[in-house]
Amino acid sequence: MQVVESIQEMQLLSQSWKTKGCSVGAVPTMGALHEGHMSLVDLCSQNADKLVVTIFVNPTQFAPGEDLDKYPRTFDRDKKLCEEAGVDAIFFPSVSEMYPGDSTSWVSEEILSQGFCGGSRPTHFRGVTTIVTKLYNAVLPDVAVFGEKDYQQLQVLRRITRDLNFPIQILPGPIFRESSGLAMSSRNRYLSEQERKDSLIIYKSLKEAASRVEENSDLKAIRQFLTDEISSVGGNVDYIETVNADSLEKIDVAQGSVRCLVAAHFGPARLLDNIQLL
Ligand code: PAF
């Protein structure tokens, strides 16, 4: 397995694989890899000949005061996990490699990125779409895998990939959960033991909500149920929304493909989860 730090070297490696007729798959991450990431790696390996995991804690998707500095950085462990998973290369650039001091260009998506996580983190998605575009241009993948846990991010990235004509197939990776039901996230390590227990209400109540919803159900009542459940154990709800699973338009009556999106704070951790309701 190679660890590649320069964009040019990464492009050359990818091009050399393609010349030999191999397809290239990318799993973009910010490191601190866990089983959820490794399930994305596994999915990617089933759909591409060569496998690149990118590890880059992207400063532009963090606002001032967010957890950029304390975001976990565990490169040695990540490298071992990638080696064991048969990854061909880790793309591990520095901040100055990805953002030379005089960078002034951005990529933004202007509809799907509004509201939800984009409402509470107004500069977040511009950072995500910019870095993913730059990672595409470095790795030159044929396939890229993103997790469904960050559901809005997945839809935004699908949209920019389509709109900007990247010849890249996006594969969504199902949410990977701890045995308790908590959706895996690098930020789960911020939770105390009690907060970890309390946060299980998110998935428990989402499952209950999914079992209650049928065609034409009142989704306002479902959202209220979820708000009450999560608040009852001290969770601080950022948003709970019921949306069309493709367009992310908010909906109040269950029809078509409905996804329920949740973001809630438990102590220092802002946790995301979601479920298909219909
Ligand atoms: O989901 C993440 O880990 C990040 O937002 C991503 C897609 C790697 C961009 O930095």
Residues whose N, C-alpha, C, O or C-beta is under 5 A from the ligand:
A	BS01	PAF	P28 T29 M30 F56 N58 V128 I131
